[in-house]
Amino acid sequence: MATEGASAWAGLEALVLTPVPTHPGCGAAGRRLLELCRVLKAQGARLTLLHHPLAWRERMPAADHAAMTGFFDEVHLIPVTCDGPGWDPAIGTMLDWL
């Protein structure tokens, strides 16, 4: 039985897999995702981010990576190994590893 005021998310872990950056809140999708993650963290969830940065083919801005690692409990970058839409095999490899 949950104690009064306890969140259903308290103590739970959530895995967030996204191709869009959450920081600095790049675009509408990133802002919506960040807001959802803020709510879950406020309710006690532990968040692990798996970021598959399709937008950054060459190098992810260091400040954006630092902001994400400062917010999430754990951050993993998945290397982009294919071009265009569709499932990148590197995502499955990372999920297997985790």
KABELTA-V728313 format. One record per residue. N is the residue number from 0. OMEGA is omega in degrees with one decimal (NA if undefined). NEAR is the number of other C-alpha atoms within 8 Angstrom. Layout:
n = <N,N>
omega = <OMEGA,OMEGA>
near = <NEAR,NEAR>
//
This chain:
n = <0,1,2,3,4,5,6,7,8,9,10,11,12,13,14,15,16,17,18,19,20,21,22,23,24,25,26,27,28,29,30,31,32,33,34,35,36,37,38,39,40,41,42,43,44,45,46,47,48,49,50,51,52,53,54,55,56,57,58,59,60,61,62,63,64,65,66,67,68,69,70,71,72,73,74,75,76,77,78,79,80,81,82,83,84,85,86,87,88,89,90,91,92,93,94,95,96,97>
omega = <-179.1,176.6,-178.4,179.2,179.8,179.3,175.0,-179.6,-176.4,177.9,179.8,177.9,177.4,177.9,-178.0,178.7,-176.2,172.9,-178.2,177.6,176.7,-179.9,4.9,-179.3,-174.7,176.1,-176.9,-178.6,178.7,178.8,178.7,179.7,179.7,179.0,176.8,-179.8,176.5,179.4,-179.4,178.0,179.9,179.2,173.0,179.6,172.2,-173.3,173.1,179.6,168.6,-176.8,177.2,-166.6,-179.7,-176.7,-177.5,-178.4,-174.7,-176.6,177.6,177.8,-176.1,-179.2,178.8,178.4,179.3,178.9,179.5,179.9,176.4,-177.7,-176.0,178.6,-179.8,-179.7,174.7,174.2,178.2,-179.8,177.2,-175.9,177.1,178.2,173.2,-178.1,179.9,-176.7,175.9,179.8,179.3,178.1,178.4,178.3,179.0,179.0,176.4,-179.5,179.6,NA>
near = <2,5,5,4,4,7,7,6,9,9,7,8,8,8,8,9,8,10,9,12,12,11,11,7,10,11,6,7,8,13,11,8,9,11,8,8,9,8,8,10,10,7,10,11,13,11,13,13,13,12,14,13,15,8,6,7,7,4,5,8,6,6,6,11,10,8,10,11,10,7,6,11,10,8,11,8,8,11,7,11,7,5,5,4,4,4,5,9,7,10,10,8,8,9,7,6,5,4>
//
